[in-house]
Amino acid sequence: MSRYCLALDLVNDASQIAAYIEQHQRIWPEIAAHIRATGVTEMEIWHLGTRLFMVMDVDGSYSAERAAALAASTPKVAEWEALMWTYQVPTPWAQEGEKWALMTQIFALNAQA
């Protein structure tokens, strides 16, 4: 089991942010199935202002490249992603064409003496 933490920003508009949050109260069933099919065992998205923070727990079958390829070849996922992009903007630290930017862990309490 591995954990990934990623960041993304939202358009700085209260109604857009509210709509994005509403969309995530009950995502489309095809999206949940897609996420699980890629090896994600748990996913949470946290929100503060315009910043989003995603925590993904994945099993040994997970590959970001495979997940992206599967998403690109699944029309309903592509539709969802296009809709989500109307609410989202990359963080200033995202690479060209990157959506969710992978964060680097700098502290773990369990690693402390």
All heavy atoms as an XYZ file, in Angstrom:
896
protein
N       0.859     -1.183      0.000
C       0.000      0.000      0.000
C       0.895      1.232      0.000
O       1.836      1.329      0.780
C      -0.889     -0.016      1.241
C      -1.904      1.061      1.320
S      -3.389      0.861      0.320
C      -4.075     -0.648      0.943
N       0.588      2.158     -0.884
C       1.303      3.432     -0.964
C       0.303      4.573     -0.844
O      -0.884      4.408     -1.117
C       2.037      3.556     -2.298
O       3.049      2.589     -2.411
N       0.812      5.723     -0.469
C      -0.023      6.919     -0.349
C       0.583      8.018     -1.210
O       1.788      8.238     -1.193
C      -0.107      7.372      1.103
C      -0.827      8.709      1.267
C      -1.139      9.001      2.699
N      -2.282      8.142      3.073
C      -2.708      7.977      4.302
N      -2.091      8.576      5.303
N      -3.738      7.185      4.555
N      -0.288      8.696     -1.946
C       0.111      9.855     -2.741
C      -0.682     11.052     -2.241
O      -1.879     10.946     -1.976
C      -0.204      9.643     -4.220
C       0.624      8.583     -4.877
C       0.216      7.250     -4.863
C       1.806      8.897     -5.529
C       0.969      6.261     -5.476
C       2.571      7.917     -6.147
C       2.142      6.608     -6.115
O       2.882      5.619     -6.716
N      -0.016     12.195     -2.152
C      -0.673     13.444     -1.787
C      -0.426     14.437     -2.911
O       0.707     14.599     -3.366
C      -0.141     13.973     -0.465
S      -0.473     12.852      0.917
N      -1.506     15.068     -3.364
C      -1.432     15.951     -4.523
C      -2.190     17.244     -4.243
O      -3.102     17.260     -3.413
C      -2.038     15.257     -5.742
C      -1.409     13.913     -6.092
C      -2.293     12.780     -5.635
C      -1.116     13.807     -7.553
N      -1.800     18.304     -4.947
C      -2.444     19.603     -4.769
C      -2.938     20.136     -6.102
O      -2.372     19.842     -7.159
C      -1.466     20.595     -4.144
N      -3.990     20.923     -6.032
C      -4.586     21.574     -7.190
C      -5.323     22.800     -6.676
O      -5.752     22.835     -5.515
C      -5.567     20.612     -7.872
C      -6.317     21.102     -9.093
C      -5.374     21.308    -10.277
C      -7.403     20.120     -9.488
N      -5.466     23.800     -7.515
C      -6.202     24.998     -7.129
C      -7.546     25.060     -7.844
O      -7.753     24.376     -8.847
C      -5.386     26.252     -7.440
C      -4.228     26.443     -6.466
O      -4.255     25.848     -5.373
O      -3.305     27.200     -6.805
N      -8.421     25.870     -7.299
C      -9.730     26.116     -7.897
C      -9.783     27.549     -8.413
O      -9.048     28.425     -7.932
C     -10.842     25.922     -6.862
C     -11.064     24.497     -6.370
C     -12.032     24.487     -5.193
C     -11.568     23.616     -7.504
N     -10.650     27.778     -9.376
C     -10.919     29.120     -9.848
C     -11.370     29.950     -8.648
O     -12.165     29.484     -7.824
C     -12.025     29.080    -10.938
C     -12.465     30.475    -11.325
C     -11.539     28.295    -12.146
N     -10.858     31.154     -8.529
C     -11.158     31.998     -7.375
C     -12.514     32.686     -7.552
O     -12.608     33.885     -7.807
C     -10.044     33.025     -7.167
C     -10.178     33.741     -5.835
O     -11.002     33.389     -5.004
N      -9.370     34.757     -5.643
N     -13.557     31.888     -7.424
C     -14.929     32.370     -7.571
C     -15.806     31.535     -6.646
O     -15.870     30.311     -6.798
C     -15.369     32.225     -9.035
C     -16.807     32.640     -9.240
O     -17.705     31.782     -9.025
O     -17.037     33.792     -9.616
N     -16.452     32.188     -5.705
C     -17.222     31.472     -4.678
C     -18.285     30.557     -5.266
O     -18.475     29.427     -4.796
C     -17.855     32.468     -3.706
N     -18.981     30.991     -6.317
C     -20.024     30.140     -6.890
C     -19.413     28.940     -7.609
O     -19.978     27.843     -7.567
C     -20.932     30.939     -7.829
O     -20.200     31.426     -8.941
N     -18.268     29.117     -8.254
C     -17.582     28.009     -8.911
C     -17.079     26.999     -7.872
O     -17.175     25.789     -8.072
C     -16.412     28.515     -9.754
C     -16.814     29.235    -11.012
C     -17.263     28.269    -12.080
O     -18.443     27.906    -12.140
N     -16.358     27.850    -12.915
N     -16.535     27.508     -6.778
C     -16.048     26.622     -5.712
C     -17.210     25.836     -5.118
O     -17.119     24.623     -4.921
C     -15.288     27.434     -4.635
C     -13.969     27.968     -5.233
C     -15.024     26.580     -3.391
C     -13.247     28.966     -4.355
N     -18.320     26.505     -4.869
C     -19.508     25.817     -4.331
C     -19.996     24.745     -5.297
O     -20.368     23.630     -4.879
C     -20.613     26.827     -4.034
N     -19.987     25.034     -6.587
C     -20.420     24.056     -7.584
C     -19.468     22.860     -7.619
O     -19.914     21.714     -7.733
C     -20.507     24.714     -8.966
N     -18.172     23.106     -7.511
C     -17.190     22.017     -7.499
C     -17.428     21.108     -6.290
O     -17.448     19.880     -6.415
C     -15.774     22.586     -7.462
C     -14.704     21.533     -7.482
C     -14.250     21.011     -8.696
C     -14.141     21.049     -6.306
C     -13.266     20.032     -8.726
C     -13.159     20.075     -6.326
C     -12.726     19.575     -7.544
O     -11.753     18.591     -7.571
N     -17.618     21.716     -5.139
C     -17.878     20.940     -3.919
C     -19.161     20.133     -4.086
O     -19.211     18.947     -3.748
C     -17.930     21.864     -2.687
C     -16.524     22.422     -2.415
C     -18.488     21.133     -1.471
C     -16.489     23.549     -1.398
N     -20.192     20.742     -4.633
C     -21.461     20.047     -4.860
C     -21.262     18.844     -5.788
O     -21.805     17.772     -5.541
C     -22.496     21.013     -5.455
C     -23.828     20.373     -5.762
C     -24.594     19.910     -4.530
O     -24.391     20.486     -3.446
O     -25.383     18.954     -4.652
N     -20.484     19.005     -6.847
C     -20.207     17.905     -7.772
C     -19.569     16.719     -7.047
O     -19.758     15.568     -7.438
C     -19.267     18.357     -8.898
C     -19.889     19.270     -9.903
C     -20.766     18.534    -10.897
O     -20.808     17.318    -10.974
N     -21.502     19.296    -11.681
N     -18.811     16.999     -6.000
C     -18.096     15.932     -5.289
C     -18.874     15.321     -4.124
O     -18.379     14.401     -3.477
C     -16.723     16.432     -4.838
C     -15.758     16.477     -5.977
N     -15.758     17.502     -6.891
C     -14.812     15.598     -6.365
C     -14.830     17.260     -7.796
N     -14.242     16.109     -7.514
N     -20.080     15.797     -3.888
C     -20.898     15.177     -2.841
C     -21.379     13.803     -3.281
O     -21.563     12.901     -2.466
C     -22.082     16.076     -2.467
C     -21.653     17.413     -1.908
C     -20.609     17.277     -0.806
O     -20.896     16.719      0.248
N     -19.410     17.771     -1.049
N     -21.561     13.634     -4.610
C     -21.932     12.337     -5.166
C     -21.412     12.318     -6.601
O     -22.061     12.819     -7.502
C     -23.450     12.159     -5.129
C     -23.951     10.890     -5.795
C     -23.454      9.622     -5.170
N     -24.228      9.263     -3.998
C     -23.854      8.295     -3.179
N     -22.756      7.625     -3.400
N     -24.579      7.997     -2.142
N     -20.191     11.773     -6.769
C     -19.610     11.736     -8.112
C     -20.328     10.715     -8.976
O     -21.040      9.850     -8.463
C     -18.082     11.462     -8.075
C     -17.777     10.069     -7.511
C     -17.350     12.557     -7.317
C     -16.313      9.654     -7.632
N     -20.151     10.844    -10.269
C     -20.779      9.905    -11.197
C     -20.294      8.493    -10.897
O     -19.107      8.275    -10.622
C     -20.424     10.259    -12.623
C     -20.820     11.647    -13.054
C     -21.641     12.521    -12.402
C     -20.381     12.298    -14.242
N     -21.750     13.682    -13.117
C     -20.985     13.576    -14.259
C     -19.552     11.935    -15.292
C     -20.771     14.476    -15.282
C     -19.340     12.837    -16.320
C     -19.952     14.088    -16.313
N     -21.158      7.498    -10.958
C     -20.763      6.106    -10.666
C     -19.614      5.619    -11.546
O     -18.739      4.883    -11.080
C     -22.032      5.299    -10.931
C     -23.149      6.272    -10.879
C     -22.586      7.614    -11.262
N     -19.590      6.049    -12.799
C     -18.511      5.634    -13.702
C     -17.158      6.165    -13.241
O     -16.126      5.528    -13.461
C     -18.774      6.145    -15.137
C     -20.048      5.640    -15.753
C     -21.261      6.541    -15.485
O     -21.192      7.435    -14.603
O     -22.286      6.337    -16.149
N     -17.156      7.313    -12.590
C     -15.906      7.906    -12.121
C     -15.392      7.124    -10.918
O     -14.203      6.794    -10.832
C     -16.100      9.397    -11.787
C     -16.648     10.154    -12.996
C     -14.810     10.017    -11.274
C     -15.900      9.934    -14.300
N     -16.273      6.805     -9.991
C     -15.871      5.991     -8.833
C     -15.346      4.634     -9.286
O     -14.315      4.158     -8.792
C     -17.037      5.818     -7.872
N     -16.019      4.020    -10.255
C     -15.573      2.718    -10.772
C     -14.212      2.837    -11.437
O     -13.339      1.979    -11.244
C     -16.597      2.162    -11.754
N     -14.016      3.904    -12.206
C     -12.727      4.127    -12.859
C     -11.604      4.283    -11.829
O     -10.536      3.671    -11.962
C     -12.789      5.371    -13.749
C     -11.453      5.915    -14.115
N     -10.649      5.327    -15.064
C     -10.758      6.965    -13.628
C      -9.523      6.016    -15.157
N      -9.575      7.003    -14.293
N     -11.847      5.088    -10.819
C     -10.828      5.318     -9.785
C     -10.446      3.992     -9.136
O      -9.257      3.672     -9.000
C     -11.328      6.341     -8.746
C     -11.444      7.733     -9.392
C     -10.397      6.381     -7.535
C     -12.193      8.744     -8.542
N     -11.424      3.219     -8.761
C     -11.142      1.924     -8.130
C     -10.422      0.971     -9.076
O      -9.524      0.232     -8.666
C     -12.435      1.301     -7.631
C     -13.029      2.041     -6.451
C     -14.283      1.346     -5.909
N     -14.814      2.069     -4.786
C     -15.935      2.801     -4.819
N     -16.654      2.879     -5.932
N     -16.349      3.441     -3.747
N     -10.778      1.002    -10.362
C     -10.166      0.101    -11.353
C      -8.689      0.390    -11.561
O      -7.951     -0.487    -12.026
C     -10.909      0.202    -12.676
N      -8.246      1.582    -11.209
C      -6.826      1.922    -11.403
C      -5.956      1.495    -10.230
O      -4.740      1.671    -10.281
C      -6.647      3.431    -11.646
O      -7.045      4.152    -10.482
C      -7.433      3.897    -12.858
N      -6.569      0.964     -9.175
C      -5.792      0.527     -8.018
C      -5.866      1.466     -6.829
O      -5.167      1.285     -5.839
N      -6.721      2.477     -6.919
C      -6.914      3.394     -5.791
C      -7.876      2.725     -4.815
O      -8.986      2.369     -5.180
C      -7.461      4.758     -6.261
C      -7.752      5.664     -5.072
C      -6.484      5.425     -7.230
N      -7.430      2.560     -3.562
C      -8.259      1.913     -2.555
C      -8.994      2.922     -1.675
O     -10.018      2.590     -1.076
C      -7.416      0.974     -1.670
O      -6.395      1.740     -1.026
C      -6.798     -0.140     -2.509
N      -8.475      4.134     -1.597
C      -9.128      5.211     -0.845
C      -8.664      6.534     -1.428
O      -7.512      6.662     -1.837
C      -8.783      5.143      0.641
C      -9.432      6.220      1.500
C     -10.949      6.198      1.464
O     -11.563      5.437      2.224
O     -11.525      6.954      0.659
N      -9.575      7.477     -1.491
C      -9.248      8.817     -1.983
C     -10.041      9.823     -1.182
O     -11.241      9.641     -0.961
C      -9.579      8.948     -3.471
C      -9.330     10.339     -4.045
S      -9.859     10.483     -5.771
C      -8.517      9.639     -6.595
N      -9.361     10.868     -0.756
C     -10.016     11.976     -0.070
C      -9.539     13.265     -0.719
O      -8.374     13.368     -1.106
C      -9.634     12.009      1.415
C     -10.058     10.796      2.192
C      -9.570     10.826      3.639
O      -8.732     11.691      3.989
O     -10.026      9.975      4.412
N     -10.433     14.249     -0.824
C     -10.051     15.577     -1.275
C     -10.437     16.553     -0.173
O     -11.581     16.559      0.295
C     -10.742     15.957     -2.607
C     -10.344     14.983     -3.708
C     -10.372     17.404     -2.991
C     -11.057     15.219     -5.034
N      -9.467     17.348      0.238
C      -9.656     18.356      1.275
C      -9.597     19.730      0.614
O      -8.923     19.919     -0.395
C      -8.558     18.223      2.338
C      -8.617     16.921      3.068
C      -8.264     15.693      2.600
C      -9.073     16.710      4.390
N      -8.473     14.732      3.549
C      -8.958     15.333      4.674
C      -9.553     17.565      5.384
C      -9.312     14.792      5.893
C      -9.903     17.015      6.609
C      -9.781     15.645      6.851
N     -10.288     20.683      1.218
C     -10.438     22.005      0.608
C     -10.139     23.107      1.619
O     -10.550     23.028      2.779
C     -11.890     22.118      0.097
C     -12.336     23.497     -0.173
N     -13.272     24.143      0.587
C     -11.980     24.371     -1.131
C     -13.481     25.339      0.102
N     -12.710     25.517     -0.938
N      -9.433     24.149      1.163
C      -9.217     25.364      1.950
C      -9.086     26.517      0.974
O      -8.144     26.534      0.161
C      -7.952     25.256      2.810
C      -7.568     26.513      3.604
C      -8.615     26.827      4.673
C      -6.192     26.357      4.218
N     -10.024     27.438      1.001
C      -9.975     28.568      0.074
C     -10.047     28.081     -1.363
O     -11.011     27.448     -1.766
N      -8.998     28.369     -2.127
C      -8.934     27.902     -3.513
C      -8.025     26.685     -3.667
O      -7.837     26.196     -4.779
C      -8.415     29.014     -4.451
O      -7.114     29.421     -4.010
C      -9.367     30.196     -4.488
N      -7.490     26.171     -2.576
C      -6.542     25.046     -2.647
C      -7.247     23.737     -2.329
O      -8.056     23.638     -1.411
C      -5.413     25.281     -1.630
C      -4.311     24.252     -1.532
C      -3.359     24.159     -2.704
N      -3.056     25.351     -3.433
C      -1.986     26.141     -3.238
N      -1.125     25.870     -2.284
N      -1.779     27.198     -3.999
N      -6.934     22.720     -3.125
C      -7.394     21.358     -2.894
C      -6.194     20.493     -2.552
O      -5.104     20.692     -3.097
C      -8.078     20.790     -4.145
C      -9.325     21.503     -4.633
C      -9.791     20.895     -5.953
C     -10.430     21.455     -3.591
N      -6.409     19.526     -1.683
C      -5.383     18.578     -1.284
C      -5.995     17.187     -1.387
O      -7.024     16.923     -0.778
C      -4.941     18.886      0.149
C      -4.006     17.889      0.754
C      -2.761     17.659      0.207
C      -4.368     17.182      1.888
C      -1.890     16.739      0.772
C      -3.508     16.268      2.463
C      -2.265     16.049      1.903
N      -5.389     16.323     -2.204
C      -5.907     14.970     -2.408
C      -4.974     13.959     -1.754
O      -3.758     14.037     -1.912
C      -6.025     14.638     -3.902
C      -6.570     13.227     -4.160
S      -6.384     12.677     -5.875
C      -7.343     13.860     -6.750
N      -5.567     13.012     -1.047
C      -4.837     11.891     -0.469
C      -5.354     10.634     -1.156
O      -6.560     10.378     -1.147
C      -5.069     11.791      1.057
C      -4.290     10.628      1.637
C      -4.715     13.096      1.753
N      -4.434      9.878     -1.765
C      -4.801      8.623     -2.436
C      -4.004      7.487     -1.836
O      -2.779      7.538     -1.785
C      -4.432      8.667     -3.935
C      -5.287      9.507     -4.779
S      -5.011      9.286     -6.571
C      -3.339      8.756     -6.752
N      -4.702      6.471     -1.369
C      -4.065      5.221     -0.972
C      -4.262      4.261     -2.133
O      -5.383      4.128     -2.650
C      -4.695      4.658      0.306
C      -4.406      5.532      1.516
O      -3.350      6.188      1.536
O      -5.234      5.553      2.444
N      -3.166      3.628     -2.540
C      -3.217      2.769     -3.728
C      -2.612      1.410     -3.423
O      -1.773      1.270     -2.535
C      -2.487      3.426     -4.919
C      -3.111      4.780     -5.259
C      -0.996      3.592     -4.651
N      -3.047      0.410     -4.198
C      -2.461     -0.924     -4.044
C      -1.316     -1.085     -5.046
O      -0.974     -0.147     -5.780
C      -3.522     -2.018     -4.190
C      -4.178     -2.071     -5.560
O      -3.567     -1.638     -6.566
O      -5.314     -2.584     -5.632
N      -0.727     -2.257     -5.085
C       0.435     -2.522     -5.920
C       0.176     -2.460     -7.410
O       1.114     -2.371     -8.204
N      -1.086     -2.461     -7.821
C      -1.397     -2.407     -9.250
C      -1.437     -0.981     -9.787
O      -1.508     -0.776    -10.997
C      -2.747     -3.091     -9.529
O      -3.823     -2.294     -9.049
N      -1.379      0.020     -8.908
C      -1.528      1.409     -9.339
C      -0.321      1.902    -10.123
O       0.826      1.683     -9.732
C      -1.749      2.339     -8.144
C      -1.879      3.781     -8.558
C      -3.073      4.258     -9.073
C      -0.806      4.655     -8.466
C      -3.193      5.577     -9.487
C      -0.915      5.975     -8.867
C      -2.112      6.426     -9.382
O      -2.220      7.730     -9.789
N      -0.610      2.589    -11.207
C       0.395      3.286    -12.009
C      -0.248      4.570    -12.507
O      -1.322      4.518    -13.139
C       0.837      2.419    -13.191
O       1.371      3.214    -14.227
N       0.361      5.710    -12.237
C      -0.194      6.986    -12.687
C      -0.315      7.015    -14.209
O      -1.306      7.529    -14.749
C       0.665      8.139    -12.191
N       0.665      6.445    -14.890
C       0.644      6.427    -16.348
C      -0.515      5.575    -16.870
O      -1.222      5.946    -17.803
C       1.974      5.918    -16.909
C       3.152      6.816    -16.611
C       3.693      6.689    -15.190
O       3.386      5.693    -14.481
O       4.409      7.613    -14.766
N      -0.711      4.408    -16.250
C      -1.810      3.524    -16.652
C      -3.154      4.183    -16.350
O      -4.088      4.116    -17.155
C      -1.702      2.173    -15.937
C      -2.748      1.147    -16.406
C      -2.545     -0.223    -15.757
N      -2.853     -0.260    -14.350
C      -4.081     -0.364    -13.825
N      -5.123     -0.463    -14.605
N      -4.265     -0.392    -12.529
N      -3.267      4.842    -15.210
C      -4.508      5.526    -14.848
C      -4.823      6.633    -15.858
O      -5.971      6.786    -16.285
C      -4.409      6.093    -13.436
N      -3.807      7.389    -16.268
C      -4.012      8.464    -17.241
C      -4.421      7.906    -18.597
O      -5.312      8.450    -19.263
C      -2.749      9.306    -17.367
N      -3.788      6.817    -19.016
C      -4.133      6.202    -20.303
C      -5.563      5.677    -20.289
O      -6.307      5.850    -21.259
C      -3.142      5.081    -20.629
N      -5.949      5.045    -19.182
C      -7.314      4.526    -19.060
C      -8.321      5.677    -19.067
O      -9.362      5.606    -19.721
C      -7.452      3.681    -17.791
C      -8.798      3.023    -17.539
C      -9.181      2.095    -18.686
C      -8.768      2.251    -16.227
N      -7.997      6.755    -18.375
C      -8.890      7.916    -18.337
C      -9.078      8.503    -19.736
O     -10.195      8.836    -20.134
C      -8.336      8.973    -17.388
N      -7.984      8.607    -20.481
C      -8.040      9.196    -21.826
C      -8.853      8.349    -22.795
O      -9.411      8.879    -23.761
C      -6.628      9.402    -22.352
N      -8.937      7.053    -22.525
C      -9.656      6.159    -23.442
C     -11.080      5.851    -22.992
O     -11.765      5.043    -23.610
C      -8.872      4.852    -23.607
O      -8.872      4.124    -22.391
N     -11.536      6.496    -21.916
C     -12.874      6.251    -21.385
C     -13.698      7.533    -21.536
O     -13.460      8.502    -20.814
C     -12.795      5.822    -19.901
O     -11.880      4.738    -19.783
C     -14.152      5.426    -19.366
N     -14.653      7.552    -22.473
C     -15.392      8.792    -22.754
C     -16.042      9.456    -21.528
O     -15.995     10.679    -21.386
C     -16.451      8.354    -23.771
C     -15.845      7.160    -24.437
C     -15.044      6.462    -23.365
N     -16.628      8.674    -20.639
C     -17.303      9.276    -19.477
C     -16.282      9.926    -18.541
O     -16.555     10.988    -17.966
C     -18.128      8.214    -18.735
C     -19.186      8.798    -17.840
C     -20.274      9.500    -18.636
C     -21.436      9.893    -17.761
N     -22.442     10.656    -18.468
N     -15.116      9.327    -18.403
C     -14.057      9.919    -17.576
C     -13.549     11.203    -18.232
O     -13.341     12.219    -17.557
C     -12.904      8.923    -17.324
C     -11.764      9.587    -16.562
C     -13.419      7.705    -16.558
N     -13.356     11.179    -19.533
C     -12.923     12.372    -20.257
C     -13.954     13.499    -20.097
O     -13.585     14.673    -19.916
C     -12.695     12.046    -21.725
N     -15.233     13.153    -20.137
C     -16.297     14.138    -19.941
C     -16.222     14.748    -18.548
O     -16.331     15.970    -18.371
C     -17.658     13.470    -20.162
C     -18.838     14.397    -20.004
C     -20.187     13.690    -20.139
O     -20.224     12.504    -20.554
O     -21.201     14.322    -19.830
N     -16.037     13.893    -17.533
C     -15.903     14.357    -16.142
C     -14.696     15.276    -16.004
O     -14.784     16.348    -15.407
C     -15.783     13.166    -15.198
C     -15.470     13.520    -13.777
C     -14.243     13.543    -13.188
C     -16.394     13.907    -12.751
N     -14.340     13.911    -11.869
C     -15.654     14.145    -11.584
C     -17.776     14.062    -12.721
C     -16.252     14.534    -10.395
C     -18.368     14.451    -11.526
C     -17.614     14.686    -10.381
N     -13.564     14.862    -16.553
C     -12.337     15.661    -16.439
C     -12.500     17.016    -17.121
O     -12.043     18.034    -16.589
C     -11.135     14.902    -17.010
C     -10.721     13.704    -16.172
C     -10.340     14.042    -14.725
O      -9.853     15.171    -14.463
O     -10.542     13.189    -13.851
N     -13.158     17.052    -18.265
C     -13.405     18.322    -18.950
C     -14.287     19.228    -18.097
O     -14.037     20.438    -17.988
C     -14.039     18.072    -20.312
N     -15.306     18.651    -17.465
C     -16.168     19.422    -16.574
C     -15.374     19.939    -15.375
O     -15.476     21.114    -15.010
C     -17.352     18.565    -16.109
C     -18.281     19.202    -15.076
C     -18.928     20.479    -15.628
C     -19.343     18.195    -14.628
N     -14.548     19.096    -14.767
C     -13.783     19.519    -13.599
C     -12.801     20.636    -13.936
O     -12.568     21.539    -13.133
C     -13.037     18.328    -12.974
C     -13.956     17.286    -12.333
S     -15.072     17.963    -11.067
C     -16.634     18.016    -11.954
N     -12.226     20.595    -15.142
C     -11.286     21.647    -15.560
C     -11.968     23.013    -15.607
O     -11.291     24.039    -15.535
C     -10.656     21.331    -16.904
C      -9.272     20.760    -16.815
C      -8.853     19.598    -17.379
C      -8.118     21.300    -16.153
N      -7.518     19.382    -17.095
C      -7.041     20.410    -16.348
C      -7.888     22.446    -15.390
C      -5.765     20.632    -15.827
C      -6.611     22.668    -14.864
C      -5.574     21.778    -15.089
N     -13.279     23.084    -15.692
C     -13.947     24.385    -15.688
C     -13.881     25.033    -14.307
O     -14.074     26.245    -14.191
C     -15.418     24.288    -16.145
O     -16.176     23.537    -15.201
C     -15.523     23.676    -17.538
N     -13.591     24.230    -13.287
C     -13.482     24.725    -11.919
C     -12.030     24.836    -11.449
O     -11.758     25.486    -10.444
C     -14.186     23.765    -10.940
C     -15.619     23.474    -11.262
C     -16.009     22.212    -11.723
C     -16.612     24.439    -11.091
C     -17.334     21.923    -12.003
C     -17.941     24.151    -11.380
C     -18.292     22.892    -11.828
O     -19.602     22.616    -12.105
N     -11.125     24.156    -12.105
C      -9.766     23.971    -11.604
C      -8.737     24.803    -12.363
O      -8.917     25.111    -13.536
C      -9.371     22.494    -11.728
C     -10.285     21.560    -10.979
C     -10.087     20.109    -11.364
O      -9.732     19.782    -12.487
N     -10.343     19.215    -10.421
N      -7.650     25.107    -11.655
C      -6.457     25.700    -12.264
C      -5.242     25.028    -11.627
O      -5.273     24.681    -10.444
C      -6.383     27.231    -12.080
C      -7.450     27.947    -12.868
C      -6.462     27.626    -10.625
N      -4.180     24.809    -12.392
C      -2.986     24.190    -11.806
C      -2.365     25.098    -10.746
O      -2.504     26.324    -10.816
C      -2.036     24.040    -13.002
C      -2.841     24.304    -14.215
C      -4.029     25.098    -13.803
N      -1.696     24.501     -9.796
C      -0.941     25.316     -8.839
C       0.222     25.974     -9.578
O       0.616     25.512    -10.657
C      -0.370     24.464     -7.679
O       0.656     23.617     -8.191
C      -1.457     23.671     -6.977
N       0.815     27.011     -9.001
C       1.971     27.641     -9.646
C       3.163     26.685     -9.806
O       4.057     26.943    -10.596
C       2.328     28.792     -8.699
C       1.090     29.051     -7.908
C       0.384     27.734     -7.813
N       3.158     25.587     -9.077
C       4.288     24.651     -9.093
C       4.057     23.452    -10.004
O       4.920     22.594    -10.130
C       4.581     24.176     -7.672
C       4.719     25.342     -6.763
C       5.822     26.124     -6.602
C       3.707     25.901     -5.923
N       5.557     27.141     -5.722
C       4.256     27.028     -5.283
C       2.375     25.574     -5.659
C       3.548     27.820     -4.396
C       1.671     26.367     -4.776
C       2.255     27.466     -4.145
N       2.909     23.390    -10.633
C       2.593     22.267    -11.529
C       3.467     22.339    -12.787
O       3.817     23.419    -13.253
C       1.120     22.287    -11.911
N       3.781     21.169    -13.308
C       4.509     21.088    -14.567
C       3.549     21.380    -15.723
O       2.340     21.259    -15.583
C       5.117     19.690    -14.741
C       6.079     19.289    -13.641
C       7.286     20.201    -13.580
O       7.910     20.490    -14.584
N       7.601     20.665    -12.380
N       4.098     21.728    -16.875
C       3.289     21.987    -18.070
C       2.340     20.823    -18.342
O       2.770     19.671    -18.380
C       4.211     22.196    -19.277
C       3.484     22.482    -20.561
C       2.851     23.854    -20.610
O       3.364     24.765    -19.921
O       1.842     24.008    -21.316
N       1.055     21.103    -18.478
C       0.059     20.082    -18.772
C      -0.359     19.249    -17.575
O      -1.205     18.373    -17.699
N       0.203     19.507    -16.417
C      -0.106     18.737    -15.209
C      -1.328     19.325    -14.524
O      -1.496     20.531    -14.450
C       1.100     18.782    -14.266
C       0.969     17.960    -13.023
C       2.243     17.990    -12.181
O       2.762     19.090    -11.913
O       2.707     16.911    -11.819
N      -2.152     18.449    -14.007
C      -3.345     18.865    -13.291
C      -3.036     18.804    -11.797
O      -2.582     19.779    -11.218
C      -4.507     17.951    -13.684
C      -5.849     18.432    -13.220
C      -6.958     17.600    -13.847
C      -8.301     18.155    -13.522
N      -9.382     17.533    -14.241
N      -3.246     17.679    -11.193
C      -2.897     17.498     -9.785
C      -1.379     17.363     -9.681
O      -0.779     16.526    -10.347
C      -3.561     16.237     -9.238
C      -5.037     16.376     -9.031
C      -6.018     16.067     -9.923
C      -5.689     16.862     -7.861
N      -7.245     16.321     -9.379
C      -7.077     16.814     -8.104
C      -5.236     17.331     -6.635
C      -8.005     17.210     -7.165
C      -6.175     17.725     -5.695
C      -7.543     17.667     -5.955
N      -0.749     18.180     -8.842
C       0.705     18.154     -8.675
C       1.062     17.307     -7.454
O       0.501     17.501     -6.362
C       1.259     19.563     -8.512
N       1.971     16.373     -7.655
C       2.404     15.485     -6.582
C       3.183     16.274     -5.537
O       4.088     17.049     -5.862
C       3.283     14.369     -7.158
C       3.689     13.254     -6.203
C       2.462     12.512     -5.674
C       4.616     12.276     -6.924
N       2.829     16.076     -4.281
C       3.502     16.763     -3.176
C       4.588     15.854     -2.606
O       4.528     14.635     -2.750
C       2.480     17.135     -2.096
C       1.388     18.059     -2.611
S       0.123     18.428     -1.378
C       1.011     19.634     -0.402
N       5.556     16.475     -1.945
C       6.660     15.753     -1.323
C       6.450     15.726      0.190
O       6.246     16.774      0.811
C       8.003     16.449     -1.623
O       8.158     16.527     -3.041
C       9.167     15.717     -1.005
N       6.490     14.540      0.758
C       6.343     14.414      2.208
C       7.608     14.932      2.878
O       8.722     14.570      2.485
C       6.122     12.959      2.599
C       5.918     12.774      4.090
C       5.775     11.318      4.479
O       6.382     10.446      3.879
N       4.945     11.078      5.465
N       7.442     15.766      3.898
C       8.598     16.293      4.620
C       8.602     15.896      6.103
O       9.580     16.116      6.796
C       8.701     17.832      4.507
C       7.478     18.511      5.138
C       8.870     18.241      3.049
C       7.634     19.994      5.352
N       7.517     15.291      6.577
C       7.438     14.896      7.983
C       6.498     13.718      8.136
O       5.452     13.662      7.484
C       6.903     16.056      8.829
C       6.664     15.684     10.273
C       7.708     15.646     11.186
C       5.394     15.356     10.716
C       7.485     15.285     12.512
C       5.158     14.994     12.035
C       6.213     14.961     12.934
N       6.880     12.802      9.009
C       6.021     11.690      9.421
C       6.285     11.417     10.892
O       7.422     11.128     11.273
C       6.290     10.449      8.587
N       5.277     11.546     11.703
C       5.427     11.328     13.142
C       5.966      9.942     13.431
O       6.822      9.757     14.293
C       4.094     11.533     13.857
C       4.130     11.377     15.379
C       5.084     12.365     16.020
C       2.720     11.534     15.947
N       5.511      8.932     12.692
C       5.967      7.563     12.918
C       7.452      7.370     12.676
O       8.036      6.389     13.136
C       5.169      6.568     12.062
C       3.731      6.463     12.543
O       3.411      6.797     13.683
N       2.864      6.053     11.656
N       8.090      8.275     11.945
C       9.521      8.180     11.667
C      10.357      8.855     12.749
O      11.587      8.787     12.719
C       9.842      8.819     10.308
N       9.693      9.486     13.689
C      10.400     10.188     14.773
C      10.709      9.229     15.928
O       9.947      8.309     16.183
C       9.555     11.366     15.297
C       9.164     12.357     14.222
C      10.343     13.055     13.606
O      11.190     13.596     14.306
N      10.405     13.023     12.276
N      11.798      9.499     16.569
C      12.201      8.665     17.709
C      11.349      8.949     18.924
O      10.734      9.936     19.068
C      13.664      8.924     18.050
